[in-house]
Amino acid sequence: MRRRDTLPAMKVFLGITGASGAPYAKGILDGLVAAGAEVGVCASSAGIEVLATELYRDASLPRDEVLARFTDHAAGVTIHAPDDWKSPFASGSARIDAYVVCPCSMSTVGTLASGAMTNLIHRAASVALKERRRLVLVPRETPLSSIHLRGLATLNDAGAVILLAAPGFYHGADTVQDLVDFVVARCLDQLGVEHALVRRWGD
Ligand SMILES: Cc1cc2nc3c(=O)[nH]c(=O)nc-3n(C[C@H](O)[C@H](O)[C@H](O)COP(=O)(O)O)c2cc1C
């Protein structure tokens, strides 16, 4: 047996909240699946609305339909309800390698910075921080109030990576997808996932 076959798959939590940026979430999921990761997906109600609006152009799509389209029955992907406290992602005792909340709303930033946990996304992110595991938060909001900035600084100080959904243009972007790929690539880098989405500076 090759050594690669003996390694357990990387386990990643993908939380989706109600900020603009659904194409980034889809790109991250696709990148994780392509890398053979096991992915737990949890979307808030507002997150579902954003996925439906931005990916499927139909804000009235029901939750199950949105998530079925989003995950496309990909191998290794599980879907978790926001109140699924029995999920492995709700506990520090489960072996989870990395957590990402993309897109990350300012409401979720404020909740996380306060230490409150009212859904599985908050709980999983809080577990990541207390267990000193990799947590990547991808906000899009702009401009930012001092309340937002303080919340983000608090989370940064607690160990989260704040990765703004702010694509660069220096890699020769021709299409919107190129800009999406830029942000997705930076997220996958932070999660430790191999990809070939964007030519690296200097290559
Ligand atoms: C289409 C759409 C786009 C939104 N974009 C943003 C955004 O970019 N940033 C943000 O902080 N909130 C945004 N909101 C508002 C949040 O969804 C709202 O504050 C919600 O309560 C967030 O809850 P959640 O963090 O549990 O998902 C948007 C809402 C909708 C419906």
The ligand as an SDF file (V2000), in Angstrom:
LIG
                    3D

 31 33  0  0  0  0  0  0  0  0999 V2000
  -27.9280   39.0370   -0.1090 C   0  0  0  0  0  0  0  0  0  0  0  0
  -27.3970   39.4760    1.2120 C   0  0  0  0  0  0  0  0  0  0  0  0
  -26.1200   39.9900    1.3040 C   0  0  0  0  0  0  0  0  0  0  0  0
  -25.5860   40.3880    2.5390 C   0  0  0  0  0  0  0  0  0  0  0  0
  -24.3010   40.8470    2.5810 N   0  0  0  0  0  0  0  0  0  0  0  0
  -23.7260   41.0880    3.7730 C   0  0  0  0  0  0  0  0  0  0  0  0
  -22.3330   41.3980    3.8370 C   0  0  0  0  0  0  0  0  0  0  0  0
  -21.6260   41.4460    2.8290 O   0  0  0  0  0  0  0  0  0  0  0  0
  -21.7800   41.5670    5.0790 N   0  0  0  0  0  0  0  0  0  0  0  0
  -22.5170   41.4490    6.2310 C   0  0  0  0  0  0  0  0  0  0  0  0
  -21.9330   41.5710    7.3110 O   0  0  0  0  0  0  0  0  0  0  0  0
  -23.8550   41.1690    6.2010 N   0  0  0  0  0  0  0  0  0  0  0  0
  -24.4710   40.9970    4.9980 C   0  0  0  0  0  0  0  0  0  0  0  0
  -25.8070   40.6790    4.9430 N   0  0  0  0  0  0  0  0  0  0  0  0
  -26.6000   40.7470    6.1970 C   0  0  0  0  0  0  0  0  0  0  0  0
  -26.4550   39.4840    7.0450 C   0  0  0  0  0  0  0  0  0  0  0  0
  -26.8770   38.3770    6.2980 O   0  0  0  0  0  0  0  0  0  0  0  0
  -27.2810   39.5850    8.3330 C   0  0  0  0  0  0  0  0  0  0  0  0
  -26.6500   40.5050    9.2360 O   0  0  0  0  0  0  0  0  0  0  0  0
  -27.4790   38.2420    9.0420 C   0  0  0  0  0  0  0  0  0  0  0  0
  -28.1440   38.4490   10.2730 O   0  0  0  0  0  0  0  0  0  0  0  0
  -26.1770   37.5240    9.2990 C   0  0  0  0  0  0  0  0  0  0  0  0
  -26.4360   36.3590   10.0550 O   0  0  0  0  0  0  0  0  0  0  0  0
  -25.4040   35.1340   10.1020 P   0  0  0  0  0  0  0  0  0  0  0  0
  -24.0930   35.7040   10.5270 O   0  0  0  0  0  0  0  0  0  0  0  0
  -25.9820   34.1950   11.1350 O   0  0  0  0  0  0  0  0  0  0  0  0
  -25.3830   34.5330    8.7540 O   0  0  0  0  0  0  0  0  0  0  0  0
  -26.3800   40.2920    3.7260 C   0  0  0  0  0  0  0  0  0  0  0  0
  -27.6540   39.7410    3.6320 C   0  0  0  0  0  0  0  0  0  0  0  0
  -28.1550   39.3400    2.4030 C   0  0  0  0  0  0  0  0  0  0  0  0
  -29.5360   38.7330    2.3330 C   0  0  0  0  0  0  0  0  0  0  0  0
  1  2  1  0
  2  3  1  0
  2 30  2  0
  3  4  2  0
  4  5  1  0
  4 28  1  0
  5  6  2  0
  6  7  1  0
  6 13  1  0
  7  8  2  0
  7  9  1  0
  9 10  1  0
 10 11  2  0
 10 12  1  0
 12 13  2  0
 13 14  1  0
 14 15  1  0
 14 28  1  0
 15 16  1  0
 16 17  1  0
 16 18  1  0
 18 19  1  0
 18 20  1  0
 20 21  1  0
 20 22  1  0
 22 23  1  0
 23 24  1  0
 24 25  2  0
 24 26  1  0
 24 27  1  0
 28 29  2  0
 29 30  1  0
 30 31  1  0
M  END
$$$$
